[in-house]
């Protein structure tokens, strides 16, 4: 309202309301529809026209409207959003327009409204359905591994400017490997679901983005049904289960260790049982196919994908430990020839040279960066421990440490 009142002092006011797609690219997920957001602005009585702004940057809208002034809050002067400010200034210079910045409003009422919006985004019924919404909106849903409340905040709040665009992660992946590693336990389904749920609670308590859970093999059908109901009630968006049986071994070992793939019939029965247990249409059960990992061949992978979709799977995750993405791309091509709709999930840990744009072009809907935070944290912490032991003090390690005040800024005060 402060911005609108200031703008109205200078002439007719045109307001750009970001589309849903533009919002989720760098900001929070919209809590109400685009039309509702536009109507709220119209009802102020201060606006001549409300426009849909399809892009965060102003390269199209400023040349179209050619405003004498662009009026904006001054909260974009620092951080990644300063790239938007620079873009506005550049476009205004083309014809002599002027930027007016209004001091951002900080008071208890504004903070209360902001907190209420965040609370709504964090509620189970809103968070749970958001993954399906993102799949429909985004070229590819970018998902980052988290294993604690702090890593959840990193996934929640990291925004970068690159090539004239702002970008952020869309969702979070809670991996059994990283969850087990954080607890100092082997990744053999030793950490039970009760402990996994505590990790989910820690992440959910401080974030709003959708969560995809690594469900390992899903366990016994009877246990899987119970766990699906629990996860759905909590607000988790999806669980991914792999078609293996017996003592779990990490897939990246491939045929180096003994691993047994489940029969198509048994795994389909598990998927069907999980789907029947659900109370909403929001929660997704995604089937992870290990055929390429276990060198069973492309034909087996495609056969299983078709069967799992028929059994009710809401998505297919195809996994590979090859350094080249060729077999993943081949699977996507062959799968998409028959099935244009079912979401495809990939985890480019081994074949990490491929870009999100290339994956999206191949028909991939979700990319999961499944263990990078854990793998980057371990050498950093180990290196710090070595420096302290070598020098018998902390001074030499200090240059590699982030100031604690920068960490604290991630954590919201109540």
Secondary structure by P-SEA (a helix, b strand, c coil): caaaaaaaaccbbbbbbbcccccccccccccccaaaaaaaaaacccccbbbbbcccccccccccccccbbbbccccccccaaaaaaaaaaaaaccbbbbbbccccccaaaaaaaaaaaaaaacaaaaaaaaaaaaacccbbbbbbbccaaaaaaaacbbbbcccbbbbbccccccaaaaaaaacccccccccaaaaaaaaaaaaacccbbbbbcccccccaaaaaaaaaaaaaacccbbbbccccccccccccccccbbbbccaaaaaaaaaaaaaacccccbbbbbbbccccccccaaaaaaaaaaaaaacccbbbbbbccccaaaaaaaaaaaaacccccbbbbbccccccccaaaaaaacccccccccaaaaaaaaaaaaaaaaaaaaccccccccccccaaaaaaacccc
